[in-house]
Amino acid sequence: DRGRPAHVLLCIEDYLKLTGSAASIADMLIMPTDIDIEFEPQRAVITPRQVDLS
């Protein structure tokens, strides 16, 4: 970084204008509550097997 500007101090409003994003990553990951998702997984079939403990 010698001889070149490396850091800039901005107020948050100016930063949001430059980045074009006012929402946080948590806000973007929130699932909308007005959608209806049906999820009916099939029951898993697990069969036990004999174990040799000798």
mmCIF file of the N, C-alpha and C atoms, coordinates in Angstrom:
data_MODEL
# 
_entry.id   MODEL 
# 
loop_
_atom_site.group_PDB 
_atom_site.id 
_atom_site.type_symbol 
_atom_site.label_atom_id 
_atom_site.label_alt_id 
_atom_site.label_comp_id 
_atom_site.label_asym_id 
_atom_site.label_entity_id 
_atom_site.label_seq_id 
_atom_site.pdbx_PDB_ins_code 
_atom_site.Cartn_x 
_atom_site.Cartn_y 
_atom_site.Cartn_z 
_atom_site.occupancy 
_atom_site.B_iso_or_equiv 
_atom_site.pdbx_formal_charge 
_atom_site.auth_seq_id 
_atom_site.auth_comp_id 
_atom_site.auth_asym_id 
_atom_site.auth_atom_id 
_atom_site.pdbx_PDB_model_num 
ATOM 1   N N  . ASP A 1 1  ? 0.812   -1.202  0.000  1.00 0.00 ? 1  ASP A N  1 
ATOM 2   C CA . ASP A 1 1  ? 0.000   0.000   0.000  1.00 0.00 ? 1  ASP A CA 1 
ATOM 3   C C  . ASP A 1 1  ? 0.856   1.268   0.000  1.00 0.00 ? 1  ASP A C  1 
ATOM 4   N N  . ARG A 1 2  ? 2.112   1.128   -0.212 1.00 0.00 ? 2  ARG A N  1 
ATOM 5   C CA . ARG A 1 2  ? 2.984   2.312   -0.147 1.00 0.00 ? 2  ARG A CA 1 
ATOM 6   C C  . ARG A 1 2  ? 2.700   3.253   -1.302 1.00 0.00 ? 2  ARG A C  1 
ATOM 7   N N  . GLY A 1 3  ? 2.413   4.489   -0.955 1.00 0.00 ? 3  GLY A N  1 
ATOM 8   C CA . GLY A 1 3  ? 2.193   5.500   -1.968 1.00 0.00 ? 3  GLY A CA 1 
ATOM 9   C C  . GLY A 1 3  ? 0.803   5.503   -2.576 1.00 0.00 ? 3  GLY A C  1 
ATOM 10  N N  . ARG A 1 4  ? -0.050  4.565   -2.151 1.00 0.00 ? 4  ARG A N  1 
ATOM 11  C CA . ARG A 1 4  ? -1.419  4.493   -2.695 1.00 0.00 ? 4  ARG A CA 1 
ATOM 12  C C  . ARG A 1 4  ? -2.420  4.577   -1.550 1.00 0.00 ? 4  ARG A C  1 
ATOM 13  N N  . PRO A 1 5  ? -3.529  5.281   -1.744 1.00 0.00 ? 5  PRO A N  1 
ATOM 14  C CA . PRO A 1 5  ? -4.565  5.287   -0.708 1.00 0.00 ? 5  PRO A CA 1 
ATOM 15  C C  . PRO A 1 5  ? -5.102  3.868   -0.496 1.00 0.00 ? 5  PRO A C  1 
ATOM 16  N N  . ALA A 1 6  ? -5.238  3.457   0.758  1.00 0.00 ? 6  ALA A N  1 
ATOM 17  C CA . ALA A 1 6  ? -5.691  2.100   1.067  1.00 0.00 ? 6  ALA A CA 1 
ATOM 18  C C  . ALA A 1 6  ? -7.003  2.075   1.843  1.00 0.00 ? 6  ALA A C  1 
ATOM 19  N N  . HIS A 1 7  ? -7.314  3.132   2.563  1.00 0.00 ? 7  HIS A N  1 
ATOM 20  C CA . HIS A 1 7  ? -8.508  3.147   3.404  1.00 0.00 ? 7  HIS A CA 1 
ATOM 21  C C  . HIS A 1 7  ? -9.253  4.463   3.231  1.00 0.00 ? 7  HIS A C  1 
ATOM 22  N N  . VAL A 1 8  ? -10.571 4.394   3.397  1.00 0.00 ? 8  VAL A N  1 
ATOM 23  C CA . VAL A 1 8  ? -11.407 5.587   3.300  1.00 0.00 ? 8  VAL A CA 1 
ATOM 24  C C  . VAL A 1 8  ? -12.425 5.542   4.429  1.00 0.00 ? 8  VAL A C  1 
ATOM 25  N N  . LEU A 1 9  ? -12.649 6.655   5.069  1.00 0.00 ? 9  LEU A N  1 
ATOM 26  C CA . LEU A 1 9  ? -13.642 6.752   6.132  1.00 0.00 ? 9  LEU A CA 1 
ATOM 27  C C  . LEU A 1 9  ? -14.882 7.427   5.567  1.00 0.00 ? 9  LEU A C  1 
ATOM 28  N N  . LEU A 1 10 ? -16.028 6.703   5.614  1.00 0.00 ? 10 LEU A N  1 
ATOM 29  C CA . LEU A 1 10 ? -17.300 7.223   5.099  1.00 0.00 ? 10 LEU A CA 1 
ATOM 30  C C  . LEU A 1 10 ? -18.369 7.103   6.170  1.00 0.00 ? 10 LEU A C  1 
ATOM 31  N N  . CYS A 1 11 ? -19.369 7.947   6.090  1.00 0.00 ? 11 CYS A N  1 
ATOM 32  C CA . CYS A 1 11 ? -20.536 7.732   6.936  1.00 0.00 ? 11 CYS A CA 1 
ATOM 33  C C  . CYS A 1 11 ? -21.339 6.586   6.309  1.00 0.00 ? 11 CYS A C  1 
ATOM 34  N N  . ILE A 1 12 ? -22.145 5.922   7.089  1.00 0.00 ? 12 ILE A N  1 
ATOM 35  C CA . ILE A 1 12 ? -22.867 4.739   6.626  1.00 0.00 ? 12 ILE A CA 1 
ATOM 36  C C  . ILE A 1 12 ? -23.812 5.061   5.479  1.00 0.00 ? 12 ILE A C  1 
ATOM 37  N N  . GLU A 1 13 ? -24.409 6.232   5.481  1.00 0.00 ? 13 GLU A N  1 
ATOM 38  C CA . GLU A 1 13 ? -25.321 6.603   4.403  1.00 0.00 ? 13 GLU A CA 1 
ATOM 39  C C  . GLU A 1 13 ? -24.592 6.658   3.060  1.00 0.00 ? 13 GLU A C  1 
ATOM 40  N N  . ASP A 1 14 ? -23.396 7.248   3.049  1.00 0.00 ? 14 ASP A N  1 
ATOM 41  C CA . ASP A 1 14 ? -22.612 7.308   1.809  1.00 0.00 ? 14 ASP A CA 1 
ATOM 42  C C  . ASP A 1 14 ? -22.166 5.917   1.373  1.00 0.00 ? 14 ASP A C  1 
ATOM 43  N N  . TYR A 1 15 ? -21.780 5.079   2.338  1.00 0.00 ? 15 TYR A N  1 
ATOM 44  C CA . TYR A 1 15 ? -21.372 3.714   2.007  1.00 0.00 ? 15 TYR A CA 1 
ATOM 45  C C  . TYR A 1 15 ? -22.525 2.942   1.369  1.00 0.00 ? 15 TYR A C  1 
ATOM 46  N N  . LEU A 1 16 ? -23.721 3.060   1.931  1.00 0.00 ? 16 LEU A N  1 
ATOM 47  C CA . LEU A 1 16 ? -24.879 2.352   1.386  1.00 0.00 ? 16 LEU A CA 1 
ATOM 48  C C  . LEU A 1 16 ? -25.231 2.863   -0.004 1.00 0.00 ? 16 LEU A C  1 
ATOM 49  N N  . LYS A 1 17 ? -25.053 4.149   -0.244 1.00 0.00 ? 17 LYS A N  1 
ATOM 50  C CA . LYS A 1 17 ? -25.290 4.684   -1.586 1.00 0.00 ? 17 LYS A CA 1 
ATOM 51  C C  . LYS A 1 17 ? -24.303 4.090   -2.586 1.00 0.00 ? 17 LYS A C  1 
ATOM 52  N N  . LEU A 1 18 ? -23.053 3.986   -2.188 1.00 0.00 ? 18 LEU A N  1 
ATOM 53  C CA . LEU A 1 18 ? -22.020 3.457   -3.086 1.00 0.00 ? 18 LEU A CA 1 
ATOM 54  C C  . LEU A 1 18 ? -22.193 1.967   -3.356 1.00 0.00 ? 18 LEU A C  1 
ATOM 55  N N  . THR A 1 19 ? -22.557 1.212   -2.330 1.00 0.00 ? 19 THR A N  1 
ATOM 56  C CA . THR A 1 19 ? -22.689 -0.239  -2.501 1.00 0.00 ? 19 THR A CA 1 
ATOM 57  C C  . THR A 1 19 ? -24.044 -0.617  -3.073 1.00 0.00 ? 19 THR A C  1 
ATOM 58  N N  . GLY A 1 20 ? -25.034 0.250   -2.911 1.00 0.00 ? 20 GLY A N  1 
ATOM 59  C CA . GLY A 1 20 ? -26.360 -0.035  -3.445 1.00 0.00 ? 20 GLY A CA 1 
ATOM 60  C C  . GLY A 1 20 ? -27.111 -1.078  -2.643 1.00 0.00 ? 20 GLY A C  1 
ATOM 61  N N  . SER A 1 21 ? -26.670 -1.374  -1.448 1.00 0.00 ? 21 SER A N  1 
ATOM 62  C CA . SER A 1 21 ? -27.323 -2.397  -0.634 1.00 0.00 ? 21 SER A CA 1 
ATOM 63  C C  . SER A 1 21 ? -27.584 -1.852  0.758  1.00 0.00 ? 21 SER A C  1 
ATOM 64  N N  . ALA A 1 22 ? -28.856 -1.802  1.128  1.00 0.00 ? 22 ALA A N  1 
ATOM 65  C CA . ALA A 1 22 ? -29.212 -1.347  2.466  1.00 0.00 ? 22 ALA A CA 1 
ATOM 66  C C  . ALA A 1 22 ? -29.563 -2.521  3.364  1.00 0.00 ? 22 ALA A C  1 
ATOM 67  N N  . ALA A 1 23 ? -29.745 -3.711  2.776  1.00 0.00 ? 23 ALA A N  1 
ATOM 68  C CA . ALA A 1 23 ? -30.135 -4.882  3.559  1.00 0.00 ? 23 ALA A CA 1 
ATOM 69  C C  . ALA A 1 23 ? -28.900 -5.668  3.986  1.00 0.00 ? 23 ALA A C  1 
ATOM 70  N N  . SER A 1 24 ? -28.964 -6.223  5.181  1.00 0.00 ? 24 SER A N  1 
ATOM 71  C CA . SER A 1 24 ? -27.867 -7.064  5.651  1.00 0.00 ? 24 SER A CA 1 
ATOM 72  C C  . SER A 1 24 ? -28.036 -8.470  5.088  1.00 0.00 ? 24 SER A C  1 
ATOM 73  N N  . ILE A 1 25 ? -27.023 -9.293  5.228  1.00 0.00 ? 25 ILE A N  1 
ATOM 74  C CA . ILE A 1 25 ? -27.104 -10.668 4.742  1.00 0.00 ? 25 ILE A CA 1 
ATOM 75  C C  . ILE A 1 25 ? -28.198 -11.424 5.498  1.00 0.00 ? 25 ILE A C  1 
ATOM 76  N N  . ALA A 1 26 ? -28.388 -11.117 6.768  1.00 0.00 ? 26 ALA A N  1 
ATOM 77  C CA . ALA A 1 26 ? -29.450 -11.770 7.539  1.00 0.00 ? 26 ALA A CA 1 
ATOM 78  C C  . ALA A 1 26 ? -30.822 -11.387 6.991  1.00 0.00 ? 26 ALA A C  1 
ATOM 79  N N  . ASP A 1 27 ? -31.001 -10.135 6.614  1.00 0.00 ? 27 ASP A N  1 
ATOM 80  C CA . ASP A 1 27 ? -32.270 -9.697  6.026  1.00 0.00 ? 27 ASP A CA 1 
ATOM 81  C C  . ASP A 1 27 ? -32.540 -10.402 4.707  1.00 0.00 ? 27 ASP A C  1 
ATOM 82  N N  . MET A 1 28 ? -31.493 -10.627 3.919  1.00 0.00 ? 28 MET A N  1 
ATOM 83  C CA . MET A 1 28 ? -31.669 -11.270 2.620  1.00 0.00 ? 28 MET A CA 1 
ATOM 84  C C  . MET A 1 28 ? -31.973 -12.762 2.741  1.00 0.00 ? 28 MET A C  1 
ATOM 85  N N  . LEU A 1 29 ? -31.548 -13.392 3.839  1.00 0.00 ? 29 LEU A N  1 
ATOM 86  C CA . LEU A 1 29 ? -31.745 -14.830 4.009  1.00 0.00 ? 29 LEU A CA 1 
ATOM 87  C C  . LEU A 1 29 ? -33.074 -15.191 4.663  1.00 0.00 ? 29 LEU A C  1 
ATOM 88  N N  . ILE A 1 30 ? -33.802 -14.225 5.174  1.00 0.00 ? 30 ILE A N  1 
ATOM 89  C CA . ILE A 1 30 ? -35.081 -14.498 5.832  1.00 0.00 ? 30 ILE A CA 1 
ATOM 90  C C  . ILE A 1 30 ? -36.092 -15.001 4.810  1.00 0.00 ? 30 ILE A C  1 
ATOM 91  N N  . MET A 1 31 ? -36.747 -16.139 5.133  1.00 0.00 ? 31 MET A N  1 
ATOM 92  C CA . MET A 1 31 ? -37.746 -16.707 4.232  1.00 0.00 ? 31 MET A CA 1 
ATOM 93  C C  . MET A 1 31 ? -39.064 -15.955 4.405  1.00 0.00 ? 31 MET A C  1 
ATOM 94  N N  . PRO A 1 32 ? -39.696 -15.583 3.317  1.00 0.00 ? 32 PRO A N  1 
ATOM 95  C CA . PRO A 1 32 ? -40.990 -14.904 3.422  1.00 0.00 ? 32 PRO A CA 1 
ATOM 96  C C  . PRO A 1 32 ? -42.013 -15.795 4.133  1.00 0.00 ? 32 PRO A C  1 
ATOM 97  N N  . THR A 1 33 ? -42.871 -15.181 4.936  1.00 0.00 ? 33 THR A N  1 
ATOM 98  C CA . THR A 1 33 ? -43.851 -15.958 5.695  1.00 0.00 ? 33 THR A CA 1 
ATOM 99  C C  . THR A 1 33 ? -45.124 -16.210 4.914  1.00 0.00 ? 33 THR A C  1 
ATOM 100 N N  . ASP A 1 34 ? -45.309 -15.559 3.774  1.00 0.00 ? 34 ASP A N  1 
ATOM 101 C CA . ASP A 1 34 ? -46.554 -15.711 3.024  1.00 0.00 ? 34 ASP A CA 1 
ATOM 102 C C  . ASP A 1 34 ? -46.519 -16.862 2.017  1.00 0.00 ? 34 ASP A C  1 
ATOM 103 N N  . ILE A 1 35 ? -45.464 -17.676 2.012  1.00 0.00 ? 35 ILE A N  1 
ATOM 104 C CA . ILE A 1 35 ? -45.423 -18.818 1.094  1.00 0.00 ? 35 ILE A CA 1 
ATOM 105 C C  . ILE A 1 35 ? -45.740 -20.094 1.857  1.00 0.00 ? 35 ILE A C  1 
ATOM 106 N N  . ASP A 1 36 ? -46.302 -21.071 1.162  1.00 0.00 ? 36 ASP A N  1 
ATOM 107 C CA . ASP A 1 36 ? -46.679 -22.339 1.779  1.00 0.00 ? 36 ASP A CA 1 
ATOM 108 C C  . ASP A 1 36 ? -45.875 -23.454 1.119  1.00 0.00 ? 36 ASP A C  1 
ATOM 109 N N  . ILE A 1 37 ? -45.072 -24.137 1.919  1.00 0.00 ? 37 ILE A N  1 
ATOM 110 C CA . ILE A 1 37 ? -44.242 -25.218 1.404  1.00 0.00 ? 37 ILE A CA 1 
ATOM 111 C C  . ILE A 1 37 ? -44.722 -26.528 2.011  1.00 0.00 ? 37 ILE A C  1 
ATOM 112 N N  . GLU A 1 38 ? -45.072 -27.478 1.142  1.00 0.00 ? 38 GLU A N  1 
ATOM 113 C CA . GLU A 1 38 ? -45.448 -28.803 1.629  1.00 0.00 ? 38 GLU A CA 1 
ATOM 114 C C  . GLU A 1 38 ? -44.204 -29.666 1.676  1.00 0.00 ? 38 GLU A C  1 
ATOM 115 N N  . PHE A 1 39 ? -44.004 -30.346 2.793  1.00 0.00 ? 39 PHE A N  1 
ATOM 116 C CA . PHE A 1 39 ? -42.848 -31.215 2.950  1.00 0.00 ? 39 PHE A CA 1 
ATOM 117 C C  . PHE A 1 39 ? -43.302 -32.467 3.673  1.00 0.00 ? 39 PHE A C  1 
ATOM 118 N N  . GLU A 1 40 ? -43.354 -33.570 2.960  1.00 0.00 ? 40 GLU A N  1 
ATOM 119 C CA . GLU A 1 40 ? -43.759 -34.844 3.541  1.00 0.00 ? 40 GLU A CA 1 
ATOM 120 C C  . GLU A 1 40 ? -42.717 -35.902 3.176  1.00 0.00 ? 40 GLU A C  1 
ATOM 121 N N  . PRO A 1 41 ? -41.646 -35.987 3.958  1.00 0.00 ? 41 PRO A N  1 
ATOM 122 C CA . PRO A 1 41 ? -40.607 -36.961 3.639  1.00 0.00 ? 41 PRO A CA 1 
ATOM 123 C C  . PRO A 1 41 ? -41.096 -38.386 3.881  1.00 0.00 ? 41 PRO A C  1 
ATOM 124 N N  . GLN A 1 42 ? -40.543 -39.330 3.108  1.00 0.00 ? 42 GLN A N  1 
ATOM 125 C CA . GLN A 1 42 ? -40.900 -40.725 3.304  1.00 0.00 ? 42 GLN A CA 1 
ATOM 126 C C  . GLN A 1 42 ? -40.222 -41.231 4.567  1.00 0.00 ? 42 GLN A C  1 
ATOM 127 N N  . ARG A 1 43 ? -40.888 -42.175 5.213  1.00 0.00 ? 43 ARG A N  1 
ATOM 128 C CA . ARG A 1 43 ? -40.334 -42.751 6.430  1.00 0.00 ? 43 ARG A CA 1 
ATOM 129 C C  . ARG A 1 43 ? -39.116 -43.598 6.081  1.00 0.00 ? 43 ARG A C  1 
ATOM 130 N N  . ALA A 1 44 ? -38.045 -43.443 6.831  1.00 0.00 ? 44 ALA A N  1 
ATOM 131 C CA . ALA A 1 44 ? -36.825 -44.205 6.586  1.00 0.00 ? 44 ALA A CA 1 
ATOM 132 C C  . ALA A 1 44 ? -37.000 -45.638 7.074  1.00 0.00 ? 44 ALA A C  1 
ATOM 133 N N  . VAL A 1 45 ? -36.545 -46.577 6.266  1.00 0.00 ? 45 VAL A N  1 
ATOM 134 C CA . VAL A 1 45 ? -36.594 -47.994 6.636  1.00 0.00 ? 45 VAL A CA 1 
ATOM 135 C C  . VAL A 1 45 ? -35.191 -48.396 7.077  1.00 0.00 ? 45 VAL A C  1 
ATOM 136 N N  . ILE A 1 46 ? -35.050 -48.666 8.364  1.00 0.00 ? 46 ILE A N  1 
ATOM 137 C CA . ILE A 1 46 ? -33.753 -49.041 8.919  1.00 0.00 ? 46 ILE A CA 1 
ATOM 138 C C  . ILE A 1 46 ? -33.864 -50.459 9.456  1.00 0.00 ? 46 ILE A C  1 
ATOM 139 N N  . THR A 1 47 ? -33.088 -51.364 8.897  1.00 0.00 ? 47 THR A N  1 
ATOM 140 C CA . THR A 1 47 ? -33.115 -52.760 9.348  1.00 0.00 ? 47 THR A CA 1 
ATOM 141 C C  . THR A 1 47 ? -31.858 -53.038 10.160 1.00 0.00 ? 47 THR A C  1 
ATOM 142 N N  . PRO A 1 48 ? -32.041 -53.550 11.389 1.00 0.00 ? 48 PRO A N  1 
ATOM 143 C CA . PRO A 1 48 ? -30.869 -53.855 12.217 1.00 0.00 ? 48 PRO A CA 1 
ATOM 144 C C  . PRO A 1 48 ? -30.121 -55.067 11.660 1.00 0.00 ? 48 PRO A C  1 
ATOM 145 N N  . ARG A 1 49 ? -28.837 -55.135 11.927 1.00 0.00 ? 49 ARG A N  1 
ATOM 146 C CA . ARG A 1 49 ? -28.059 -56.290 11.491 1.00 0.00 ? 49 ARG A CA 1 
ATOM 147 C C  . ARG A 1 49 ? -27.360 -56.906 12.693 1.00 0.00 ? 49 ARG A C  1 
ATOM 148 N N  . GLN A 1 50 ? -26.998 -58.159 12.550 1.00 0.00 ? 50 GLN A N  1 
ATOM 149 C CA . GLN A 1 50 ? -26.328 -58.882 13.629 1.00 0.00 ? 50 GLN A CA 1 
ATOM 150 C C  . GLN A 1 50 ? -24.901 -58.357 13.795 1.00 0.00 ? 50 GLN A C  1 
ATOM 151 N N  . VAL A 1 51 ? -24.477 -58.260 15.051 1.00 0.00 ? 51 VAL A N  1 
ATOM 152 C CA . VAL A 1 51 ? -23.135 -57.790 15.357 1.00 0.00 ? 51 VAL A CA 1 
ATOM 153 C C  . VAL A 1 51 ? -22.374 -58.910 16.035 1.00 0.00 ? 51 VAL A C  1 
ATOM 154 N N  . ASP A 1 52 ? -21.166 -59.184 15.574 1.00 0.00 ? 52 ASP A N  1 
ATOM 155 C CA . ASP A 1 52 ? -20.328 -60.229 16.171 1.00 0.00 ? 52 ASP A CA 1 
ATOM 156 C C  . ASP A 1 52 ? -19.502 -59.602 17.289 1.00 0.00 ? 52 ASP A C  1 
ATOM 157 N N  . LEU A 1 53 ? -19.832 -59.949 18.539 1.00 0.00 ? 53 LEU A N  1 
ATOM 158 C CA . LEU A 1 53 ? -19.139 -59.399 19.702 1.00 0.00 ? 53 LEU A CA 1 
ATOM 159 C C  . LEU A 1 53 ? -18.144 -60.389 20.303 1.00 0.00 ? 53 LEU A C  1 
ATOM 160 N N  . SER A 1 54 ? -17.735 -61.382 19.534 1.00 0.00 ? 54 SER A N  1 
ATOM 161 C CA . SER A 1 54 ? -16.811 -62.398 20.075 1.00 0.00 ? 54 SER A CA 1 
ATOM 162 C C  . SER A 1 54 ? -15.378 -61.927 20.074 1.00 0.00 ? 54 SER A C  1 
# 
